[in-house]
Amino acid sequence: MTTIAIDYTPALRQQAGIGRIIRGQVRALVELNPGYDLRLFVVGRVTEDERHAAPLPLHTTPIDERNMVRIWHRLNSPFPRVDWFTGGPLDLLHATDFVLPPSAARRKVLTVHDLAFLFYPDAAMPTLHRYLNVVVPRSVRRADGIIADSHHTKRDLIEQWQVPADSITVVQGAVDHDHFRPVADAAREQAVRTRYAIGDGPFIFALSRLEPRKNFARLIEAFGQARADANLPHRLIIGGSKGWLYDEIFQRVVDLGLQDVVHFAGFIAEDDLPVIYSAASFFAYPSLYEGFGLPIVEALACGAPVLTADNSCLPEAGGPGAIYVKAEEVASIRDGIVRLATDDALRAALRTAGLQHAAGFTWQHSARQLLDAYARFLP
């Protein structure tokens, strides 16, 4: 039987974004029962709860993640190999998060989610930027095949690093439609509004880790202008934990005197996200660059109209359920906010189109794309 090892580390260490994609794809892959011997490995220790929640047994390393990163990627050591921890020889190794650990697997496949660190170097800490610029292209060169989250990321890999097109397979993210769906439960909505101090009035929802690439500073400024120009009653609710270089985001609120109408809700539990998406007037996601844009599809699946940017992969994620603005132009974002906040018919049309568009993004489809990628690169 063909043996495939999948790096499940980001599924445990990252609650949103990449972690959510890996969790969804692997669960669906196991449910499809493709006839492979699938083995999940995790760098570092795991808890009993994590073992219990995983769809397959977890193979772990005795060395923690921080030190394994030093050994494998900073020192570029060929040992220890992943195969030592996964129970024997591998036919294929799938590294799911930008970097390829050492392995004697017959074929090695690497997922590259985006190339944001190339296009926006100032949006990451200098040490992380230097690290990614060394280890990601090195991993790409060593891989037998590349998986990209979107067609746009595939184009970026071809244009920036001349990766052969036939070595890249697009495997898109998705949403769990049993979870991310419109919620019409007044009691549940009120409880969530109270839990995150959203208030009782209309609001615009934004969600992401707080970092420069997510463009929150411009969104806040545009919201302030839109609220004043059109006399909007809305608040701006920003969900997400602190990332890096976020001081400017908080300072923009203070500088513009928007403390009463811009609220940072912090990390939002996954169980509460469908309620907030459904209750929001619309979802705002004018990011400077993305590899897939998973929150957009989640919002659409919950019936929320979307305001997003016209760059990178975002039109792939938003389709006809979104309006598109220029991410680097505050005036463009402001105009988009005013349109969506004041035009009931537009929001209704986007809601219908968005639900239809999001319906195509299922984990079963994503897992089948992943299986196609494996089949292409297996010996």
C-alpha positions as CSV (number, residue, x, y, z in Angstrom):
1,M,0.0,0.0,0.0
2,T,1.2,3.5,-0.8
3,T,2.4,5.3,2.3
4,I,1.9,9.1,2.6
5,A,3.0,11.3,5.5
6,I,1.2,14.6,6.0
7,D,2.6,17.4,8.2
8,Y,-0.3,18.0,10.6
9,T,1.6,20.5,12.8
10,P,-0.1,23.7,11.5
11,A,-3.5,22.0,12.1
12,L,-2.7,22.0,15.8
13,R,-0.6,25.1,16.2
14,Q,-2.6,27.6,14.1
15,Q,-6.3,28.0,14.9
16,A,-7.2,30.2,11.9
17,G,-6.1,30.5,8.3
18,I,-3.6,27.8,7.3
19,G,-4.5,25.6,10.3
20,R,-8.1,25.6,9.4
21,I,-7.3,24.6,5.8
22,I,-5.1,21.7,6.9
23,R,-7.7,20.5,9.4
24,G,-10.5,20.6,6.8
25,Q,-8.5,19.0,4.0
26,V,-7.2,16.1,6.2
27,R,-10.6,15.3,7.7
28,A,-12.2,15.2,4.3
29,L,-9.3,13.1,2.9
30,V,-9.7,10.5,5.7
31,E,-13.5,10.4,5.1
32,L,-12.9,9.8,1.4
33,N,-10.8,6.7,2.3
34,P,-8.6,6.8,-0.8
35,G,-6.8,3.6,-0.1
36,Y,-3.5,5.1,1.0
37,D,-1.7,4.5,4.2
38,L,-2.0,8.0,5.6
39,R,0.2,9.0,8.5
40,L,0.0,12.4,10.3
41,F,3.1,13.8,11.9
42,V,3.4,16.7,14.3
43,V,6.6,18.4,15.3
44,G,6.8,18.5,19.1
45,R,4.6,17.1,21.7
46,V,0.8,16.9,21.6
47,T,-1.9,16.8,24.3
48,E,-4.2,13.9,24.9
49,D,-7.1,16.1,23.7
50,E,-5.3,16.9,20.5
51,R,-4.7,13.2,19.9
52,H,-8.3,12.4,20.5
53,A,-9.5,15.2,18.2
54,A,-7.2,14.2,15.3
55,P,-8.7,12.1,12.5
56,L,-5.8,9.6,12.6
57,P,-3.1,8.7,15.1
58,L,-0.4,11.4,15.5
59,H,3.3,10.6,15.0
60,T,5.4,13.1,17.0
61,T,9.0,14.2,17.4
62,P,10.8,14.1,20.7
63,I,12.3,17.5,20.1
64,D,10.0,20.6,20.3
65,E,9.0,22.6,17.3
66,R,11.3,25.6,18.0
67,N,14.4,23.4,18.1
68,M,13.4,21.2,15.2
69,V,13.0,24.4,13.1
70,R,16.6,25.4,14.1
71,I,18.0,22.0,13.2
72,W,16.0,21.4,10.0
73,H,15.8,24.9,8.5
74,R,18.2,27.3,10.1
75,L,21.1,24.8,10.2
76,N,19.8,23.0,7.1
77,S,20.6,19.7,8.6
78,P,19.5,16.5,6.7
79,F,18.8,14.8,10.0
80,P,16.6,13.7,11.7
81,R,14.4,12.6,8.9
82,V,10.6,12.7,9.1
83,D,10.6,9.0,8.2
84,W,12.3,8.2,11.5
85,F,9.1,9.3,13.3
86,T,6.4,8.0,11.0
87,G,7.1,4.3,11.2
88,G,9.2,3.5,8.2
89,P,9.7,4.3,4.5
90,L,7.4,6.7,2.8
91,D,6.2,6.9,-0.8
92,L,5.2,10.5,-0.5
93,L,5.8,13.3,2.1
94,H,3.4,16.3,2.1
95,A,4.9,19.3,3.8
96,T,1.8,21.6,4.4
97,D,3.3,24.9,5.5
98,F,5.9,26.5,3.2
99,V,9.0,24.5,4.3
100,L,10.2,21.0,3.5
101,P,11.7,18.9,6.3
102,P,14.4,16.3,5.5
103,S,13.0,12.9,4.3
104,A,13.9,9.9,2.3
105,A,10.4,9.7,0.8
106,R,10.3,8.8,-2.8
107,R,8.4,11.9,-3.7
108,K,8.1,15.2,-1.7
109,V,5.2,17.7,-2.2
110,L,5.2,21.2,-0.6
111,T,2.3,23.5,-0.1
112,V,3.1,27.2,-0.6
113,H,0.1,29.2,0.6
114,D,1.3,32.6,-0.7
115,L,4.3,34.8,-1.5
116,A,3.4,37.7,0.7
117,F,6.8,37.9,2.2
118,L,8.2,38.8,-1.3
119,F,5.7,41.5,-2.1
120,Y,5.3,43.1,1.3
121,P,8.6,42.6,3.2
122,D,7.8,45.4,5.6
123,A,4.7,43.6,6.7
124,A,6.6,40.9,8.6
125,M,9.2,41.0,11.4
126,P,12.7,41.3,9.8
127,T,13.9,38.0,11.3
128,L,10.9,36.2,9.9
129,H,11.3,37.9,6.5
130,R,14.9,36.8,6.3
131,Y,14.1,33.3,7.3
132,L,11.3,32.9,4.8
133,N,13.4,34.3,1.9
134,V,16.0,31.5,2.6
135,V,14.0,28.4,3.5
136,V,10.9,28.8,1.2
137,P,12.8,29.0,-2.1
138,R,15.2,26.3,-1.0
139,S,12.2,24.0,-0.1
140,V,10.5,24.8,-3.5
141,R,13.7,23.7,-5.3
142,R,13.9,20.4,-3.3
143,A,10.2,19.5,-3.8
144,D,9.0,17.2,-6.6
145,G,5.7,19.0,-6.7
146,I,4.1,22.2,-5.4
147,I,0.6,22.7,-4.1
148,A,-0.8,26.3,-4.3
149,D,-4.0,27.5,-2.5
150,S,-5.1,29.6,-5.5
151,H,-4.5,30.1,-9.2
152,H,-3.0,33.5,-8.4
153,T,-0.4,31.9,-6.1
154,K,0.4,29.5,-8.9
155,R,1.0,32.4,-11.2
156,D,3.2,34.1,-8.6
157,L,5.3,31.0,-8.2
158,I,5.8,30.8,-12.0
159,E,6.6,34.5,-12.4
160,Q,8.7,35.0,-9.4
161,W,10.7,31.8,-9.2
162,Q,10.2,30.3,-12.6
163,V,8.6,27.2,-11.1
164,P,7.4,25.0,-14.0
165,A,3.7,25.2,-14.4
166,D,3.2,21.5,-14.7
167,S,4.8,20.9,-11.3
168,I,2.1,23.1,-9.5
169,T,-1.3,21.9,-8.6
170,V,-4.0,24.2,-7.2
171,V,-5.8,22.9,-4.2
172,Q,-8.3,25.5,-2.9
173,G,-9.5,25.9,0.6
174,A,-13.1,25.5,1.6
175,V,-15.6,25.8,4.4
176,D,-17.7,23.3,6.5
177,H,-21.2,24.2,5.3
178,D,-22.8,22.4,8.2
179,H,-21.1,25.0,10.4
180,F,-20.7,28.1,8.3
181,R,-24.3,28.9,7.2
182,P,-26.8,31.7,7.8
183,V,-27.9,31.9,11.5
184,A,-31.3,33.3,12.4
185,D,-31.4,32.8,16.1
186,A,-32.1,36.0,18.0
187,A,-31.2,34.6,21.4
188,R,-27.9,33.2,20.1
189,E,-27.1,36.4,18.3
190,Q,-27.8,38.5,21.5
191,A,-25.5,36.2,23.5
192,V,-22.7,36.6,21.0
193,R,-23.2,40.4,20.8
194,T,-22.9,40.6,24.5
195,R,-19.9,38.2,24.7
196,Y,-17.8,40.3,22.3
197,A,-19.2,43.8,23.3
198,I,-20.6,44.4,19.8
199,G,-23.6,46.3,21.0
200,D,-27.2,46.3,19.6
201,G,-26.8,48.4,16.5
202,P,-25.7,47.6,12.9
203,F,-22.0,46.8,12.5
204,I,-19.4,46.0,9.9
205,F,-17.3,43.0,10.7
206,A,-13.6,42.5,9.9
207,L,-11.5,39.5,10.9
208,S,-7.9,38.6,10.8
209,R,-4.8,38.5,12.9
210,L,-3.6,42.1,13.5
211,E,-0.7,42.7,11.2
212,P,0.2,45.3,8.5
213,R,-0.7,43.2,5.4
214,K,-4.3,42.9,6.5
215,N,-4.7,46.7,5.9
216,F,-6.6,47.5,9.1
217,A,-5.2,51.0,9.4
218,R,-6.6,52.1,6.0
219,L,-9.9,50.3,6.7
220,I,-10.3,52.2,10.0
221,E,-9.6,55.5,8.3
222,A,-12.0,54.7,5.4
223,F,-14.6,53.7,7.9
224,G,-14.3,57.0,9.8
225,Q,-14.7,59.0,6.6
226,A,-17.6,56.9,5.4
227,R,-19.4,57.2,8.8
228,A,-19.0,61.0,8.7
229,D,-19.8,61.4,5.0
230,A,-23.0,59.3,5.0
231,N,-24.0,59.6,8.6
232,L,-23.7,55.9,9.1
233,P,-24.9,54.4,12.4
234,H,-22.6,51.4,12.1
235,R,-19.7,50.3,14.4
236,L,-16.6,48.6,13.0
237,I,-16.0,45.3,14.9
238,I,-12.5,43.9,14.3
239,G,-11.9,40.3,15.4
240,G,-8.6,38.6,15.6
241,S,-5.6,38.2,17.9
242,K,-2.5,40.4,17.9
243,G,0.1,39.4,15.3
244,W,3.0,41.8,14.8
245,L,3.6,45.5,14.0
246,Y,0.1,46.3,15.1
247,D,0.7,49.5,17.1
248,E,-0.3,51.6,14.1
249,I,-3.7,49.9,13.9
250,F,-4.6,50.9,17.5
251,Q,-3.0,54.3,17.1
252,R,-5.1,55.1,14.0
253,V,-8.3,54.7,16.1
254,V,-7.0,57.1,18.7
255,D,-5.7,59.6,16.2
256,L,-9.1,59.7,14.4
257,G,-11.2,59.8,17.6
258,L,-13.0,56.6,16.8
259,Q,-12.7,54.8,20.1
260,D,-16.5,54.7,20.6
261,V,-17.2,53.2,17.2
262,V,-14.3,50.9,16.4
263,H,-14.1,47.9,18.7
264,F,-11.3,45.2,18.8
265,A,-13.1,42.1,19.9
266,G,-10.0,39.9,20.1
267,F,-9.9,36.2,19.2
268,I,-13.4,35.0,18.0
269,A,-14.2,31.4,18.8
270,E,-15.0,29.3,15.7
271,D,-18.5,28.4,17.1
272,D,-19.4,32.1,17.3
273,L,-18.1,33.1,13.8
274,P,-21.3,32.1,11.9
275,V,-23.4,34.2,14.2
276,I,-21.3,37.3,13.7
277,Y,-21.0,36.9,10.0
278,S,-24.8,36.5,9.8
279,A,-25.5,39.4,12.0
280,A,-23.1,41.8,10.3
281,S,-24.3,44.3,7.7
282,F,-21.4,43.1,5.7
283,F,-17.9,41.7,6.0
284,A,-14.8,43.9,5.2
285,Y,-11.6,42.3,4.1
286,P,-9.5,44.8,2.0
287,S,-6.2,42.9,2.5
288,L,-3.1,44.0,0.6
289,Y,-2.4,40.4,-0.5
290,E,-3.7,36.9,0.2
291,G,-3.0,33.3,-0.8
292,F,-6.7,32.2,-0.6
293,G,-8.9,34.4,1.5
294,L,-10.7,31.8,3.6
295,P,-12.7,34.3,5.8
296,I,-14.3,35.7,2.6
297,V,-15.7,32.3,1.7
298,E,-16.8,31.7,5.3
299,A,-18.6,35.0,5.3
300,L,-20.4,34.3,2.0
301,A,-21.5,30.9,3.2
302,C,-23.2,32.7,6.1
303,G,-25.0,35.1,3.8
304,A,-22.8,38.1,4.5
305,P,-22.1,40.5,1.6
306,V,-18.4,41.2,1.3
307,L,-16.2,44.2,0.6
308,T,-12.7,43.1,-0.4
309,A,-9.8,44.2,-2.5
310,D,-9.3,43.5,-6.2
311,N,-5.7,42.1,-5.8
312,S,-4.1,38.7,-5.6
313,C,-6.5,35.8,-5.1
314,L,-9.3,37.8,-3.5
315,P,-11.6,37.8,-6.6
316,E,-11.3,34.0,-6.7
317,A,-12.6,33.8,-3.2
318,G,-15.2,36.5,-3.4
319,G,-16.6,35.9,-6.9
320,P,-19.9,37.6,-7.5
321,G,-20.7,37.9,-3.8
322,A,-18.4,40.8,-3.2
323,I,-17.6,44.4,-4.3
324,Y,-14.0,45.2,-5.0
325,V,-11.9,48.2,-4.0
326,K,-8.4,49.4,-4.3
327,A,-6.6,48.2,-1.1
328,E,-4.1,51.0,-1.0
329,E,-6.6,53.8,-1.6
330,V,-8.5,55.0,1.4
331,A,-11.1,56.8,-0.8
332,S,-11.8,53.6,-2.7
333,I,-12.4,51.7,0.5
334,R,-14.6,54.5,1.9
335,D,-16.7,54.6,-1.2
336,G,-17.2,50.8,-1.0
337,I,-18.3,51.0,2.6
338,V,-20.8,53.7,1.8
339,R,-22.3,51.7,-1.1
340,L,-22.7,48.6,1.0
341,A,-24.0,50.3,4.1
342,T,-26.6,52.3,2.3
343,D,-27.8,50.1,-0.6
344,D,-30.2,47.4,0.7
345,A,-30.8,46.0,-2.8
346,L,-27.1,45.7,-3.4
347,R,-26.6,43.8,-0.2
348,A,-29.5,41.5,-1.0
349,A,-28.1,40.7,-4.5
350,L,-24.6,40.0,-3.1
351,R,-26.1,37.8,-0.4
352,T,-27.8,35.6,-3.0
353,A,-24.8,35.5,-5.3
354,G,-22.4,34.9,-2.5
355,L,-24.3,31.9,-1.1
356,Q,-24.3,30.3,-4.5
357,H,-20.6,31.0,-5.0
358,A,-19.6,29.7,-1.6
359,A,-21.5,26.4,-2.1
360,G,-18.8,25.3,-4.5
361,F,-16.1,25.4,-1.9
362,T,-16.5,22.2,0.0
363,W,-13.8,20.2,1.8
364,Q,-14.8,17.1,-0.2
365,H,-13.9,19.0,-3.4
366,S,-10.7,20.3,-1.8
367,A,-9.7,16.7,-0.7
368,R,-10.3,15.4,-4.2
369,Q,-8.0,18.1,-5.6
370,L,-5.4,17.0,-3.1
371,L,-5.7,13.4,-4.1
372,D,-5.3,14.5,-7.8
373,A,-2.1,16.3,-6.7
374,Y,-0.8,13.2,-4.9
375,A,-1.6,11.0,-7.9
376,R,0.4,13.3,-10.2
377,F,3.5,13.1,-8.2
378,L,3.5,9.6,-6.9
379,P,6.0,7.3,-8.6
